[in-house]
Every structure is written in structure tokens, then in C-alpha cells.
């Protein structure tokens, strides 16, 4: 299966993977140079302020906000997110589901982890009996 290429481009939705905003989504608003981009959350939706960030601190997603001009205002970025329903597209992706699953598992307590272990054992036993 050939996947579409992910380019650093205006309108590309990115996941910040390092720093105080790690784990949050943002949109590339402008390319500063080969190693830095200007991103904007929008802050009211994702909690990320407009800032310049290095490309090593972001991960490109396959979601692109179409028809977003260079140096778009915060108002137009927010409008694009709402009209194109980008947050819903992200939540439907397998990447977002995987991150949510990891977060849910990290917040389990001792007894919850014990219940998961017992469920895994029961599942393995049921599969072994069928074979």
C-alpha cells in the first residue's frame, strides 16, 4: 500500500511531540526556514498559542486544512478548524485512538491492571481450548 507523502506545508495539522505543548495539535501557518515553522492551535480549540517551533518537535499528520493562506490570522485558522471539522477527523484516526488507549492504560490503578491481567489470561485460555 502506498501512503500519500506528508510535506511541511501551510495548513498541515501537526502533533507537537516535545515541550510544554507536547501531545497537542496545531496547524502550520507559515514556513520560516528549513528547520522552523510558525504554528497556531488555534488556542481556543487545541490550547496552542501562535509560535515558531522547530520541525524536530512536531510530527506531521495526514490532515490538511485546505484553502488556508500563508500567515493566516488566528480567526481564519479557527474558522477552518470549525468548518472542516479537523478535530473530529483527528479523533477518528487510528493514531489518535492509539494515543487515547495509551493514556487510558497509563491512568489505571493497581486493581484495574489486575483485572486486565485476569481478562487476558481468560482470553488466552479460551483460545487455547478452541485449538
N, C-alpha and C positions, 0 to 999 in steps of 0.2 A: 504494500500500500504506500503510495507516495503522498506525503504530507505537504500542504502548502508552506512555502517559506515564510518565516517570520522576520520582517525587517524593522529596523528602528525607523519609524515614520510618524508623522504628525497624525494624531488620532488613535494610535495604538494604545490599548489598555495594558498596563503593566502591573505586576505584583512586586511590591518592594520586599526584598529579602534580607535587608540589613539596616540597622539603625533604629532610631526611636519609632519610626513608622512601619517597622517590619510586619509583614502579614496583611498590609492594607493595599487596596487597589488605587491606581491613579491613571491619568491619561497623559500621553506625551503631547505637549503643546508646541514645542519647538526644539530643534536640534542645535545645541550651542556649538559643539565641535565633535570630533570623532569619539570622544570619551565621555561627554556630558550632554544631558538633555534637560529641558525645562519641563517639569511635570506639574499637573494640577489635579486635585482629587476628583471632583470638586469637594471642597471641605465640608459642605453641608450633608453630602451623601456618604463619602468614604472617610472623612476625617483627616485628609491630607491637604496641607496648605500648598500654595504655589511655591516651588523651589527648584533650584538646579541640583541635579543628582547625577552621580557617575553611573555609567551603563553597567558596571560590575555589581552595583547594588540593586539592580532591577532584573526581573525575569519577564520576558515578553510573552503575552498570551496570544491566542489566535483571534481575539476580539478586537475589532477596529471600529471606532466611531467615525462613520462616513461623513463627508462634507464638512469637516472641521478645518478652518483655515489656520495658517501659521499664526502664532501669538494670539490665539482666540481668547476672548475675555472669559472671566470666570462665569459670567452669566450664560454665555453661549455654550460653554463646556457643560454646565449644569443642565441646560435645555437639551443638549444632545444626549446626555445620560438618561434623562427622563423620557424623551421621545423614542429613542431606540431601545429603551428598556435593557441597558447594558448590565445592570446589577443582576437582573433575572437570568440573563444569558450566562453570566459568570456562575451563578448558583446552580445552573443546570449542567455545567461542565463536570467532567469526571475529576479534573484537578481540584475543583472546589469541594466536591464531595469527599475526596480523599483527605484534604486538609481538615474538613469538618469531622471526619471519622477519627483522625489522629488527635484532634483537640478533645473530642468526647472521651476517648480512651485515656488521655492524659489526666482528665479530671475524675477518673474513677477512684473510689475508696478501696480499702482492703477487702471488704466483704463483696463489693461489686466485682473486683478482679477474681475473687474466689468463685463467684457464681459463673463468670465467664469460663474459668478453667474447668469447672464441673460440666458445663454445657458442651465444651469442646470434647471432653472425654466421652460423654454420652453420644455425641455425634459420631466420633471415631468408632465407638463400639457398635453402633447401629450399622454403619457402613461395613465394618468387618464381618458382621453376621450375615449380611446380604451376599457377600462374596463367597 
